[in-house]
């Protein structure tokens, strides 16, 4: 029997399991599972898995690509490339949702070193940061700052576009 | 929500809005703000339930209190 159907709001327990499955898959592979793979992992039907995908991104908050069921952002990660390239213990392949969320990726990989490589939006010159769950290991240049001209978290309607 | 090489670079960015000057903070300050349980606990297998718990709500309230405000 399916644990959930799209006519019901997903239970907290199934949302917990879905979040854990998606997050661990992204950490391991830098790719998010399609809802069909999520359905298999959770042993639920396809429509329920699609519904859970949309419910989850509305909570955490992430987003699907507009008009699709494809996960585009699952914080702290982005599945579409951004300027925030992430390496974990020297392995490349991930992107951060934004510059601030880049600093939170370390919490998902305890004991590992997360490197953030990004261009400065003002001049295009490179920045390099290394962090672990103890703090900032290195920053080049050391004067790096963060800034946003909008509400942190963003207006829900504009999330896919910011 | 971007990183810049320095405060001067952020101020020179064509998207800089003086009304959001409160959001111009050193990297270490943003890293500290993003050390709230809303972020650190994402590794939990019950993260959604945690964030909907009293403990999670308290953490989220603390996070919101630390976010920059528009002037």
Interface residues (C-beta under 8 A of the other chain):
Chain A: X12 X13 X15 X16 X17 X19 X20 X23 X56 X59 X75 X76 X84 X98 X99 X100 X101 X102 X103 X104 X107 X108 X110 X116 X118 X120 X121 X122 X123 X125 X127 X129 X131 X135 X136 X139 X141 X143 X144 X145 X146 X147 X148 X149 X150 X151 X152 X153
Chain B: X1 X2 X3 X4 X5 X6 X7 X9 X10 X12 X13 X15 X16 X17 X20 X23 X24 X25 X26 X27 X28 X29 X30 X31 X33 X34 X35 X39 X40 X41 X42 X43 X44 X45 X46 X47 X48 X49 X51 X52 X67 X68 X70
